[in-house]
């Protein structure tokens, strides 16, 4: 990445490094979620991700009536697909009991997932979950 750049894709042989400091949101690379998942108390909203000039992006959670949930939160995913690699994120999880801050790798069909979660009751510790399904590509179980 060149000095002053805040987002780039670096190619070296068969390696790709995607670096993004979120000074501007790149809609071709990232998807702001507007959904939720079973058991989540928050509905994801694009309004809960804030970017600013060169500073870190901030994902917020708010107590508000979202009709199907009582909280809103930010969540983003990448459009890119990866078979392997090293993934890195710099996070500052808040110390708020009941709140989980997480990064995860996920694929459907068959479902496989690696979760790295910081629990708000003690964000100095992590919880790691691995869900492995050896099913065939396209399988639903």
N, C-alpha and C positions, 0 to 999 in steps of 0.2 A: 504494500500500500504506500502510495506517495504521501509525503508530509502534507498535512492539511486535508487529506481525504478522510471522510468519515464512513464510507461504505465502499467495498470493493469485492471483486472475485479474482483470486489469484490462481493461475494454472501453472503447474510444474509437473511435467511428465503425466502420470496418471493420477495426480493429486489435485484436489481443488480445495481452496480455503476461501470461505465466505466470511467476511468481516463486516459488521454493521454496528455503528455507534448510535444509530437512530436519531441523528440530527435532523433528518427528514425521513418520513415514512415512505418506503419503497413498496408501492402496491403490487409491483410485478414480482416481488420476492416474498412478501408477507401477507397473510390473511388475518384480519381482525375478526375473531369469532363473535357470532351473535346467536349462541345457543347455550346449552348446558348439558349436564349428564346426570344420570340417576344418582340421587343421594347428595348432589351438590346444592347448597343453600343459596347460591348466587346464579343469576342469569348473566352470561357474558355480554358485554356491550363495548363497541368501539370507542365510546366516549370515556371509557375508563383506562385508556392508554394515552399518556401524555408524552410528547417529545419536545425538546427545546434545543436551542442553538448549541450543539456540541456537548451538552450535558447528558446525563443518563436518562433513559426512558423510564417513566414511572407508571406502574400498573397499580390502580387504586381499587379499593372495595368500598362500597357505600351502602348504608342501610337506606333502602328506598323501596317502595312498592312497585315491583316489576310485573304485577298481575299473576305470574306463575311462580315467582320467588320474592322473598323479602329483601334481597340484597342484589346489587349489581357489582360486577368485577370485570377486569380486563383479561383477555387471553389472546395470544396470537400463535399462529402456526406458519410454517414455511410451505411454500408450494413445491420446493425441491424434494427429490426422493434420493435416498442414500441406501446402499447395500452394506456399507461398513464405514468406519472412520472414527475420528476423535472429535468429540463435541465439547464445547466449552462455553460457559455462561458466567458472567459476574453478577451476583445477586446480593441484595441486602434485605433479607427477610425480616419483617417486623416481629417484635415480641408481643403477640396478641393471642391469648389463649383461644383455642378453637379455630384459628386460622392456619391453613396449610399453604405454603409457598412451594411451588414445584416446577421441575423441568422434567419432561419425559420424551422418550422415543417411542413411537407407536406405529403399528401397521395393522390394517384389517386384512382379513381374508387370506390365511387364518390370522386371528388376533394374536399379536405378540407385543409386549410392552416392557420397557424399563423405566421405572419411576425413581426420581430422586426428590425427596420431599423434606422440607424444613417445617417442623411443627412449631406453631406459635408459642406454645408453652415453654419451649427451650430451643430457640433457633441456632444454638451452637452445636446441636446434634442433628443427624440426618437419618431418615428412614429410606431404605432402598427396597423396592419390590421388583421382581422379575416375573412376568407372566409369559410362559412359553407354551406354544401350541405347535406340535410338529406336523400338523395337518398339511394337506396339499394346497398349492397356490389356488386361491379362489374359494377354499373351503369356508364354511360358515361356523364350524364348531371349533 
